[in-house]
Amino acid sequence: MELPSALGHPGWFFTALLLAVILRLQRKGSWTPRKCRVDLTGKTAIVTGANTGIGKSVAMDLARRNARVILACRSRERGQKAVEEVREATGNQKVSLGILDTSSLSSVRAFAQRTLLEEKRLDILINNAGASGLPHSMTADGLENTFVTNHLGPFLLTNLLLDLMKRSAPSRIVFVSSFIHSKGVINPRHLKGEDLQSLHISDYYSSTKLMNLVCANELARRLQGTGVTVTSQNPGVVVTEAMRNYNIVMRFIFHLLGFFFFKSAEEGAASTIFCAVSEEAEGMTGKYVDSDCTVVLPAENARDPDVAKKLWEACESATGLDGREGQ
Ligand SMILES: NC(=O)c1ccc[n+]([C@@H]2O[C@H](COP(=O)([O-])OP(=O)(O)OC[C@H]3O[C@@H](n4cnc5c(N)ncnc54)[C@H](OP(=O)(O)O)[C@@H]3O)[C@@H](O)[C@H]2O)c1
């Protein structure tokens, strides 16, 4: 068979073909939100980072199921626009905006305080907000920006809302992690911007996604018997604004490949919705769910319970939850 000369060695051709088929197949899993008839009337859900991408698609789905949905966003303008879009698309008027910047512990505390004052119940918490490709910087709390945005902010938020979720049980917490967690490393000193010289900047993101997963499993262990379940999941490769902090070439390649092979935001939201509402995921806790909505083992670096316990304690200390700082 004659192969296009640009592809060079035939091995490349078949590797590219195989990759294309795998990527195309991962666009859709066997479970789809459309097939799930669960109604959420009377339930309240919070989705962080819900003004765009996966978070907005998740919020749309929950609103369609008649939940009261709070879109927790850092920009009032972008958040309000999304609230209006969700209301209009679903006809659900119980959709509202809460201001939350996960990179600021005081913003997280203020959002949690308002929620505890205003909400009688909280059935679903989706920790979706996150960013990749951020340059290294330290926040006013003395924490590394990527680590607080993606991990410590959601960690603190979840802990501050736990009592309300226990009172609303059965309730579900979902952490949007990533397949890239396998490339991450856990070093609690990274949270405070220390020892980072050994970590490439691109691994800050994978390390935070690993921390999401590890702390989700530790939280699940701590919540056994409370009726509050905790899952983490991988949405797959999803065409969203996720590449916004990368250069134009990277963004172009991502969107070009994405057009053919990657998931849309709606498709990428499926595994989060599976964890948050499906009957199949009822009572499921301490599990990692893949982009096709099946439970899989996380990478080996996410499975050590002693590491999880130490990381949990470091996160409590960094966020002031141990009562020693920042409360
Ligand atoms: N796309 C993928 O292929 C992929 C793969 C694996 C995992 N994920 C994860 O999926 C989640 C959603 O990402 P996405 O792909 O939907 O990306 P996206 O389109 O960039 O959306 C990210 C959302 O997070 C919000 N956010 C970022 N920093 C925040 C902060 N400090 N405080 C509050 N909100 C903040 C953004 O708000 P603004 O618009 O105001 O910035 C936006 O609403 C992330 O956790 C990401 O790590 C994505």
The ligand as a MOL file (V3000), in Angstrom:
LIG
                    3D

  0  0  0     0  0            999 V3000
M  V30 BEGIN CTAB
M  V30 COUNTS 48 52 0 0 0
M  V30 BEGIN ATOM
M  V30 1 N -10.4980 20.6740 29.3590 0
M  V30 2 C -9.8640 19.5460 29.6200 0
M  V30 3 O -9.3790 18.8510 28.7070 0
M  V30 4 C -9.7290 19.0640 31.0420 0
M  V30 5 C -9.1310 17.8120 31.2520 0
M  V30 6 C -9.0030 17.3430 32.5630 0
M  V30 7 C -9.4790 18.1100 33.6110 0
M  V30 8 N -10.0490 19.3270 33.3900 0 CHG=1
M  V30 9 C -10.5190 20.0980 34.5490 0
M  V30 10 O -11.8540 20.4890 34.3270 0
M  V30 11 C -12.1520 21.6580 35.1090 0
M  V30 12 C -12.8620 22.6710 34.2510 0
M  V30 13 O -11.9830 23.0880 33.2250 0
M  V30 14 P -12.4570 23.5040 31.7680 0
M  V30 15 O -11.7990 22.6000 30.8290 0
M  V30 16 O -13.9300 23.6770 31.7260 0 CHG=-1
M  V30 17 O -11.7000 24.9160 31.6390 0
M  V30 18 P -12.2400 26.3880 31.4220 0
M  V30 19 O -13.1380 26.4660 30.2620 0
M  V30 20 O -11.0160 27.2320 31.4240 0
M  V30 21 O -13.0970 26.6740 32.7550 0
M  V30 22 C -12.4590 26.8010 33.9690 0
M  V30 23 C -13.4180 27.4370 34.9630 0
M  V30 24 O -12.7260 27.5740 36.2110 0
M  V30 25 C -12.8310 28.9380 36.6200 0
M  V30 26 N -11.7040 29.3590 37.4280 0
M  V30 27 C -10.3950 29.3700 37.1120 0
M  V30 28 N -9.6880 29.8950 38.1260 0
M  V30 29 C -10.5920 30.2340 39.0930 0
M  V30 30 C -10.4990 30.8420 40.3700 0
M  V30 31 N -9.3180 31.2500 40.8810 0
M  V30 32 N -11.6280 31.0160 41.0890 0
M  V30 33 C -12.8210 30.6210 40.5950 0
M  V30 34 N -12.9840 30.0770 39.3870 0
M  V30 35 C -11.8690 29.8890 38.6530 0
M  V30 36 C -12.9000 29.7310 35.3300 0
M  V30 37 O -13.4130 31.0200 35.5960 0
M  V30 38 P -12.9760 32.2780 34.6490 0
M  V30 39 O -13.6630 32.0650 33.3380 0
M  V30 40 O -13.4420 33.4820 35.3890 0
M  V30 41 O -11.4840 32.2240 34.5240 0
M  V30 42 C -13.8380 28.8430 34.5350 0
M  V30 43 O -15.1580 29.0690 34.9500 0
M  V30 44 C -10.8060 22.1350 35.6600 0
M  V30 45 O -10.6710 21.7370 37.0000 0
M  V30 46 C -9.7920 21.3890 34.8040 0
M  V30 47 O -8.5830 21.1670 35.5060 0
M  V30 48 C -10.1840 19.8270 32.1150 0
M  V30 END ATOM
M  V30 BEGIN BOND
M  V30 1 1 1 2
M  V30 2 2 2 3
M  V30 3 1 2 4
M  V30 4 1 4 5
M  V30 5 2 4 48
M  V30 6 2 5 6
M  V30 7 1 6 7
M  V30 8 2 7 8
M  V30 9 1 8 9
M  V30 10 1 8 48
M  V30 11 1 9 10
M  V30 12 1 9 46
M  V30 13 1 10 11
M  V30 14 1 11 12
M  V30 15 1 11 44
M  V30 16 1 12 13
M  V30 17 1 13 14
M  V30 18 2 14 15
M  V30 19 1 14 16
M  V30 20 1 14 17
M  V30 21 1 17 18
M  V30 22 2 18 19
M  V30 23 1 18 20
M  V30 24 1 18 21
M  V30 25 1 21 22
M  V30 26 1 22 23
M  V30 27 1 23 24
M  V30 28 1 23 42
M  V30 29 1 24 25
M  V30 30 1 25 26
M  V30 31 1 25 36
M  V30 32 1 26 27
M  V30 33 1 26 35
M  V30 34 2 27 28
M  V30 35 1 28 29
M  V30 36 1 29 30
M  V30 37 2 29 35
M  V30 38 1 30 31
M  V30 39 2 30 32
M  V30 40 1 32 33
M  V30 41 2 33 34
M  V30 42 1 34 35
M  V30 43 1 36 37
M  V30 44 1 36 42
M  V30 45 1 37 38
M  V30 46 2 38 39
M  V30 47 1 38 40
M  V30 48 1 38 41
M  V30 49 1 42 43
M  V30 50 1 44 45
M  V30 51 1 44 46
M  V30 52 1 46 47
M  V30 END BOND
M  V30 END CTAB
M  END
